[in-house]
Amino acid sequence: MKKIQFLILLCGALATVNVMALGDDGHKTVGAIADRLIMGTNAGRHVNALLLPGESLQSISIWADCVKGSYCGPQTQEMTDYAAQNPAHFTYHYTNIPVQNTAYAVDAVGTTEHDIVRTLQQCIAVLQGNNTDVSNPQHFTPRQALLLITHLVGDIHQPLHVGAAYINKDMQFVTPTSKQQVDGINIFDLQGGNNLLLEDKNTWTARDLESFKRDEELAKTATPAEPPKRLGKPLHLYWDVTVVENLMRNLKVKSVAEITDQIMQDKPGASVNSGNAISWPEQWANDGLALAKFAYADLVATDRVKLTNRKGIEYSAWYVRLPTNYIEKSTAITRTQIANAGYHLAALLNKIWP
């Protein structure tokens, strides 16, 4: 394969990867659906008791992302305290199960004791009243548990927050069977698709193109010897944000209220979860893993490149080609999963507080 000497990503793309899963509008729609479904219920009363004046599930749905930085505005004291208490909170949002696997399993490749499944289970236990050092090792408060659940239910319904691809040094997708095999030399963790890059212009939004145009203007001041710049969009970012923007454009809606109306008018048939609510995150992860198989199916790795993150750490990334009809199918999956997440969030809260 041709060796790439120089590469530039969309302005700010890597800085936002894994920051706004489902995008603001996707998460807010999940919260808005649940707000409507629990209105007037016992669950609704318990939720309101944990919310501050003027808050709703819709408004708090992005809190767990906003606490990662200042892009939502200045950090509140509540956010500062939470971040200090939970230095690993960035990792609560995902698990990286090899996409070829069939189910989530504790301590398997790609899982951790504070991944999205385990974190959701701890938060559910807190709201169920089972608040012990064993059930809640992070010592989440009931309000923190609600803030996290409202966001993470959205995250776990985004397939790339569950299923992950791994690639070997020969650019072949592989299935590691032990954590030790993922050594960054022979087998690489693609970080939930963060390290897979798309060049297909059909995956770019108007905002992406504006960013690239600014980069092109800056490039005019570069030295003549500098090679051409190359654009790439992380696959994870595409599934986090672009598919939601595509969905809203397809539905001809411009607001959370409008997309919520549209989804609920269609009366989506969300799957019904069974058993103790503690088991539901694992059920959702297994559903997401099945959908992640599509997200990675028939991707073709074409070039390996070296990048450097903002901390100055070098890492590898791979350009990939998408199969036919990928955009249409991923948009349809996103519509289903946003609806499922909203209905599952409401069902979970009703299960906790019947």
SVG drawing of the C-alpha trace seen along z (x, -y; Angstrom):
<svg xmlns="http://www.w3.org/2000/svg" viewBox="-50 -32 60 48">
<polyline fill="none" stroke="black" stroke-width="0.4" points="0.0,0.0 1.1,-3.5 2.8,-5.1 1.3,-8.4 3.9,-11.0 1.5,-13.7 -2.0,-13.8 -4.4,-16.3 -7.8,-15.5 -10.8,-17.7 -10.2,-20.7 -11.0,-19.6 -12.3,-16.2 -10.0,-14.1 -10.6,-16.6 -14.4,-15.8 -14.2,-12.1 -16.0,-10.2 -17.1,-13.5 -20.5,-14.0 -21.8,-10.5 -25.1,-10.6 -24.4,-14.3 -26.3,-16.9 -29.5,-16.4 -29.5,-12.7 -29.0,-12.6 -31.5,-15.3 -34.1,-13.4 -33.5,-10.3 -34.1,-12.4 -37.2,-14.1 -38.8,-10.8 -38.3,-9.5 -39.6,-12.8 -42.9,-12.4 -43.2,-8.7 -42.7,-9.0 -44.8,-12.2 -47.3,-11.8 -45.8,-8.4 -44.2,-7.4 -40.9,-7.3 -41.5,-10.8 -42.0,-12.0 -38.7,-10.4 -36.9,-11.8 -38.2,-15.3 -37.0,-15.0 -33.4,-14.5 -33.5,-17.3 -32.8,-20.9 -35.5,-23.6 -35.9,-23.9 -34.1,-20.6 -35.5,-17.7 -34.1,-14.4 -33.7,-16.2 -31.6,-19.0 -29.4,-16.7 -28.8,-14.2 -25.5,-15.7 -24.2,-16.5 -21.9,-13.5 -20.2,-14.8 -20.1,-18.4 -18.2,-17.4 -15.3,-16.3 -14.4,-19.9 -15.5,-23.5 -17.2,-23.1 -20.7,-23.3 -19.6,-26.4 -17.9,-26.9 -17.8,-23.9 -20.1,-24.0 -19.0,-23.1 -21.0,-19.9 -19.1,-19.0 -15.7,-19.8 -16.5,-17.7 -17.7,-14.8 -14.5,-14.9 -12.3,-15.0 -14.2,-12.0 -14.1,-10.1 -10.7,-10.5 -11.6,-7.7 -15.0,-9.1 -14.0,-9.4 -14.0,-5.6 -17.6,-5.2 -19.0,-5.8 -18.0,-2.7 -16.8,0.9 -14.7,2.3 -16.0,5.8 -14.4,7.4 -17.2,7.1 -16.9,10.7 -18.0,11.8 -21.6,12.6 -22.0,11.2 -20.6,9.0 -18.7,10.9 -17.1,9.5 -13.3,9.3 -13.2,10.3 -11.2,8.4 -12.3,4.8 -14.1,4.7 -13.0,3.0 -14.4,2.7 -15.6,-0.8 -16.8,-0.4 -20.3,-1.5 -22.0,1.8 -20.5,1.9 -21.1,-1.8 -24.7,-1.6 -25.2,1.4 -23.7,-0.6 -26.0,-3.5 -29.0,-1.4 -28.1,0.3 -27.9,-3.2 -31.4,-4.2 -32.7,-0.8 -31.4,-1.6 -28.6,0.9 -25.8,-1.6 -22.9,0.3 -19.1,0.4 -19.6,3.6 -22.5,2.5 -21.3,-1.1 -17.5,-1.2 -17.4,-4.6 -19.7,-6.0 -22.1,-7.7 -24.8,-9.7 -28.5,-9.2 -28.4,-12.4 -25.1,-11.4 -26.5,-8.0 -29.5,-9.7 -27.2,-12.1 -25.1,-9.2 -28.0,-6.8 -29.7,-9.4 -26.6,-9.9 -25.2,-6.4 -28.4,-4.8 -28.0,-6.9 -24.3,-5.9 -24.9,-2.2 -27.4,-2.3 -24.7,-3.7 -23.2,-0.5 -19.6,-1.8 -19.8,-2.4 -20.1,1.4 -18.5,3.2 -14.9,2.6 -12.6,3.6 -9.0,4.8 -6.5,4.8 -3.1,6.5 0.2,5.2 -0.8,6.5 -4.0,4.4 -6.3,7.4 -9.2,7.2 -8.8,9.8 -10.4,11.1 -8.1,11.1 -8.9,13.7 -6.9,12.2 -6.1,8.7 -2.4,9.5 -2.6,10.0 -3.6,6.3 0.0,5.1 0.0,2.2 2.7,4.0 1.0,7.1 -2.6,6.3 -4.0,2.8 -7.1,1.5 -8.9,-0.8 -10.6,-2.6 -14.2,-2.0 -13.6,-3.2 -11.7,-6.4 -8.6,-5.2 -10.4,-4.4 -10.6,-7.3 -13.1,-8.0 -12.3,-10.1 -15.7,-9.6 -17.1,-13.1 -20.6,-11.7 -19.7,-11.3 -18.9,-15.0 -21.4,-17.5 -21.5,-21.2 -19.7,-22.0 -17.0,-19.5 -16.5,-21.1 -16.3,-24.6 -13.5,-23.3 -11.6,-21.8 -11.9,-25.0 -10.3,-26.9 -7.5,-24.3 -7.0,-24.8 -6.6,-28.6 -4.0,-28.0 -2.2,-25.6 -1.6,-28.4 0.9,-29.8 2.8,-26.5 6.2,-26.0 6.1,-24.8 7.9,-21.6 5.1,-20.5 3.2,-17.6 -0.6,-17.8 -2.9,-17.5 -5.3,-14.6 -8.7,-14.7 -10.0,-12.0 -13.0,-11.7 -13.0,-9.2 -15.6,-6.4 -16.6,-6.9 -17.3,-10.6 -19.4,-9.7 -21.6,-7.4 -21.7,-9.8 -22.7,-13.0 -23.1,-12.7 -25.7,-10.0 -27.9,-12.1 -27.5,-15.1 -28.4,-12.9 -31.4,-11.6 -32.7,-15.1 -32.2,-16.2 -34.0,-13.1 -37.0,-13.7 -36.9,-17.4 -36.7,-18.5 -34.6,-21.1 -35.2,-20.7 -35.3,-18.1 -39.0,-18.7 -39.7,-18.0 -37.6,-14.8 -39.1,-13.6 -42.6,-14.2 -41.7,-12.4 -40.3,-9.3 -43.1,-9.0 -45.8,-9.5 -44.3,-6.4 -45.0,-4.4 -41.7,-2.5 -41.7,1.0 -38.7,1.0 -37.6,4.4 -38.8,5.3 -36.1,6.1 -36.7,8.9 -35.4,9.7 -33.8,7.4 -33.0,4.0 -29.4,4.6 -29.2,7.1 -30.6,4.6 -27.3,2.9 -25.8,6.2 -28.8,6.9 -28.5,3.6 -24.8,4.2 -25.5,7.5 -28.1,5.8 -25.5,3.0 -22.9,5.6 -25.1,7.2 -25.6,3.8 -21.8,3.1 -21.3,6.0 -22.8,4.0 -20.8,0.9 -17.6,2.8 -18.8,5.2 -16.9,5.1 -14.7,2.1 -11.4,2.3 -8.3,0.8 -6.2,-0.9 -3.4,-2.9 -1.8,-3.0 -0.7,-6.4 1.0,-7.9 -0.7,-10.7 0.1,-12.7 -2.6,-13.6 -2.7,-16.9 -0.6,-15.3 2.2,-14.7 1.6,-10.9 2.0,-9.2 -0.4,-6.5 -1.5,-4.6 -4.7,-5.1 -6.0,-3.5 -7.9,-4.8 -10.9,-2.6 -13.3,-2.4 -17.0,-2.1 -19.3,0.5 -22.2,-0.4 -25.3,-1.9 -23.5,-2.3 -24.8,-5.8 -28.4,-4.9 -28.2,-1.8 -26.4,-3.6 -28.9,-6.4 -31.8,-3.9 -30.0,-2.1 -29.6,-5.4 -33.3,-6.3 -34.2,-2.9 -31.6,-3.2 -32.5,-6.7 -36.1,-5.5 -35.0,-2.4 -32.9,-4.4 -35.7,-6.8 -38.2,-4.0 -35.6,-1.9 -34.7,-4.8 -38.3,-5.4 -38.8,-1.6 -35.8,-1.5 -36.9,-4.4 -40.4,-2.8 -38.9,0.5 -36.8,-1.1 -39.7,-3.2 -42.9,-1.3"/>
</svg>
